[in-house]
Amino acid sequence: MVLKNLNYPLDFKFKISTLASDFNITDKNGSYVAYVRQKMFKLKEDVVVFNDESKSKELFRIKANQWIDFNASYSLSDLTDNKNYGRLARKGMRSLWKSTYDILDSNDQPKFTVAEDNAWTKFFDGMVSEIPIIGMFTGYFLNPAYTVRGIDGKEYFKLKKMPSFFGRRFQLDRMIDINDEDESLVILSLLMMVLLERARG
């Protein structure tokens, strides 16, 4: 199964009523694209992508290759077709300053990179968030953005954290057309990245 005919921008909206990191993905018309649930109490990251919030059908699975996530990579699998899409890999030391990830295809070949546009945003967010009262409102004015580039150097997608009190909304826009399989690979990688980046603060 591939994700296709999507109406951008897509909204990632986290639920604040559950302990787990759950979020809905909807398109610009408010139609469901997927429901993402991160399994709790797992030593290794384990994420399931459902068709919607009813969780009646599992579409994709994302699993970490190790329990220490500093240099972990995350396999992206299609549960309906039993297909391996590829994996998302964090760039270790560089991620301490500026979040950078590689997206690799099913043959483990680099296809895309995801990089934070401005590392200072996260730096100031970390500083200001420690200030009493003022730190509660950083979600309204310190919001990172990430760009997905192909190995051809072109910009394919832009992911932005949207202003919100709990930092619970992200928006994904497609800059240029891309084939359905690569589009699915990128979207699955980004929803895992959102979970990782949100956990970092």
C-alpha positions in Angstrom: 0.0 0.0 0.0 1.2 3.5 -0.8 0.0 6.9 0.4 -1.2 8.7 -2.7 -3.5 11.5 -3.9 -2.9 13.4 -0.8 -4.2 17.0 -0.4 -1.5 19.1 1.1 -0.8 20.6 3.5 -1.1 17.7 6.0 -1.7 18.4 9.6 -0.1 16.4 12.4 -2.0 17.0 15.6 -1.1 15.4 18.9 -3.7 14.3 21.4 -3.2 15.6 24.9 -5.7 13.3 26.5 -3.6 10.1 26.4 -0.3 9.2 28.0 1.0 7.7 24.8 2.3 9.8 21.9 -0.7 9.6 19.6 -1.5 12.0 16.8 -3.9 12.3 13.9 -2.8 13.1 10.3 -5.5 15.0 8.3 -5.3 16.7 4.9 -6.3 20.3 4.0 -9.9 19.3 3.8 -9.9 17.7 7.3 -10.1 14.2 5.9 -8.2 11.4 7.7 -4.9 10.2 6.3 -3.7 8.1 9.3 -3.6 7.8 13.0 -0.2 7.3 14.6 0.3 5.5 17.9 3.7 5.1 19.7 3.6 2.0 21.9 4.4 2.6 25.5 6.9 1.0 27.8 9.0 -0.4 25.0 12.8 -0.4 25.2 12.9 0.0 21.4 10.7 2.5 19.7 7.7 0.8 18.2 5.1 2.9 16.2 2.0 1.7 14.5 0.2 3.7 11.8 -3.5 3.0 11.6 -6.1 4.0 9.0 -7.9 6.2 11.6 -8.6 6.7 15.3 -10.7 3.6 15.5 -7.5 1.6 14.9 -9.5 -1.0 12.9 -6.7 -1.5 10.4 -2.9 -1.4 10.8 -1.2 0.1 7.8 2.5 0.6 8.6 4.9 -0.2 11.4 8.1 1.7 12.4 10.6 -0.1 14.7 14.0 0.9 16.1 17.0 -1.3 15.5 18.3 -0.7 19.0 17.0 0.5 22.4 19.6 3.3 22.7 18.3 5.9 20.2 21.5 8.0 19.9 22.5 6.4 16.6 19.3 4.3 16.2 17.7 3.8 12.8 14.0 3.1 12.2 12.7 0.5 9.8 9.6 1.5 7.8 7.3 -1.4 6.9 4.0 -1.7 5.0 1.8 -4.2 6.9 -0.8 -4.6 4.2 1.7 -5.7 1.5 4.4 -7.0 3.9 6.8 -4.6 2.2 10.0 -2.9 3.5 10.1 0.8 2.4 13.5 1.6 3.9 14.6 3.3 7.1 15.2 6.6 8.8 18.6 7.1 10.3 19.7 9.9 12.7 23.0 11.6 12.1 24.6 11.1 15.6 26.8 13.9 16.7 25.4 16.5 14.2 22.0 16.0 15.7 23.1 17.4 19.1 23.3 20.8 17.5 21.2 20.7 14.3 18.7 17.8 13.8 19.7 15.9 10.6 18.4 12.6 9.4 19.0 10.4 6.4 16.2 8.6 4.6 17.3 5.4 2.9 15.3 3.2 0.5 14.7 -0.6 0.7 18.1 -1.3 -0.8 19.7 0.9 2.0 20.6 3.6 -0.6 20.4 7.3 0.5 17.3 8.9 -1.1 16.7 12.0 1.0 18.0 14.1 3.9 15.9 15.9 6.5 17.6 18.9 8.1 16.5 21.5 10.6 16.4 24.9 8.9 17.7 27.0 11.9 19.5 25.3 14.8 19.2 28.5 16.9 15.5 28.1 17.2 15.9 24.9 19.2 18.8 26.5 21.2 16.7 29.5 22.2 13.7 27.3 22.8 15.7 25.3 25.3 16.9 28.4 27.1 13.6 30.3 27.2 11.6 27.2 28.2 13.5 27.2 31.6 12.2 30.7 32.5 9.2 30.5 34.8 5.8 31.5 33.1 7.5 32.8 30.0 8.8 29.4 29.2 5.2 28.1 29.0 4.6 30.2 25.8 7.6 29.2 23.7 5.3 27.0 21.6 3.8 30.2 20.2 7.0 31.9 18.9 9.9 29.4 18.8 8.9 26.8 16.2 11.5 24.9 14.2 11.1 24.0 10.5 12.7 21.1 8.6 13.4 20.7 4.9 13.5 17.4 3.0 16.0 17.4 0.1 16.6 14.7 -2.4 20.1 13.4 -3.4 19.6 15.7 -6.4 19.6 18.7 -4.1 16.0 19.7 -4.7 13.7 20.6 -1.9 10.7 18.2 -1.8 9.0 18.8 1.5 8.8 21.4 4.3 7.7 20.4 7.8 6.9 23.2 10.3 6.0 23.1 13.9 2.9 25.4 14.2 2.2 27.8 17.1 0.4 26.1 19.9 0.4 26.0 23.7 1.5 22.4 24.0 3.6 22.2 20.9 1.1 19.7 19.5 0.7 20.7 15.8 3.0 20.2 12.8 2.2 21.0 9.2 3.7 19.2 6.2 3.8 20.8 2.7 5.0 19.3 -0.5 7.2 21.6 -2.6 7.4 19.6 -5.9 5.8 16.4 -7.2 7.3 13.0 -6.2 6.3 9.4 -7.0 3.9 7.6 -4.6 6.4 5.2 -3.2 9.0 7.8 -2.4 6.3 10.0 -1.0 5.2 7.2 1.4 8.8 6.7 2.4 9.3 10.4 3.2 6.0 10.7 5.1 6.6 7.6 7.3 10.1 8.9 8.0 8.8 12.4 9.0 6.1 11.1 11.4 8.8 9.1 13.2 11.1 12.1 13.2 8.3 14.3 14.7 8.0 11.8 17.6 11.7 11.9 18.2 12.0 15.7 17.9 9.0 16.4 20.1 10.5 14.1 22.8 13.7 16.2 22.6 11.7 19.4 23.3 
